[in-house]
Amino acid sequence: MERLLTTEEVAELLRIEPVTVRRLVTRGELIAYRIAGEYRFTPENVENFVESQRVVVRVGGGRSQGAEPATGAAQRRAEADRNATPSGRATDW
């Protein structure tokens, strides 16, 4: 069995307060196990949470500049941008 992290350890890794870690669990954004009344976390679940927080910065094309979460619609737009030809038409290759 892999070592489980405490709320305090996760907070230290992410450089946030322990109460914020607990809020993330309550909102369903961070997966945790409840053992003896305390949350415990697998390193893999913490890594997955961090990956889910990645942002995509888009510049050019007449669109506004800025960062947005790389989830849902933002991921689909980024994928469409990568598949577009210089003419702006999407390709299947």
N, C-alpha and C positions, 0 to 999 in steps of 0.2 A: 504494500500500500504506500502510495506517495505521501509525503509530509503535507499536512494541511496548514494553511496560514490563518492566523488570528485576524480579527478586525483591525487591531492596532498595526500588525505587520503589513497588511494591505494598504492601510492609510499611509504608512511610512513609504512604501514602494511608490505609491501614486502621488505622494506629497500633498495629501488632503487630510482633513480632519476625520477621525473615526466616525463621528456622527454623519458625515457625508457618505461614508461607505455604507452605513446602515440604511440611509435614505435610498441609495442606489439599489440595495437588496429589496427594500420595501416596494420600490417602483418597478421591480422586475428587470432592471438593467444589468444587474450583476448576480450571477448564480452563486448561491451559498448553501451550506448544510447547517442544520441547527443541531448542535451537540451539547448536551447538558446546559441548555438555555443560552448558549453562545454561538455566534456564527463562525463557521470555518469555511475556508476557500481553497480550491485546488489552484496551483500555479497556472494550469491550462485555462481555467475559467477566468482568471485575472487577465491573462494574455489575450483571450478572446474579447473581453470587455475593452481592453485598450485598443485592439484592432477595430472594434466597432465604433470607436471615437475618431477614427482617421477622418481628416477633412481633405477635400479636393479644392485647390485654388484654380479658378478658371480666369484667364485673361484673354482679351481680344475678341474678335468676331462681333463687335458691337454690343456685347453683353456687359453687364456690370461686373466690376472686379470685386473679389471677395472670396471668403471661404464658406463652404457649406458642408454639412455632414455627407460622407460618402455612402449614403444608404438610399435605398429605394430609387426615387426619380433621379437623384443626383448621380448615382452609379450608372443608370441607364443613359443619361445624357453624356456622361464621360465616355461610355462605351461607344455611343453613336458618334461622338467627336473623333474618337480614335479610328473609326471605320469610314470616315468621310474622305472623299477625294478632294483635291484642290478646288474642284468646281463646286464643292459643297454637297454633292450627291452621295448618299451612302452606298457602300458596296457590300457584296456578300463574301468578299475574300479577305 
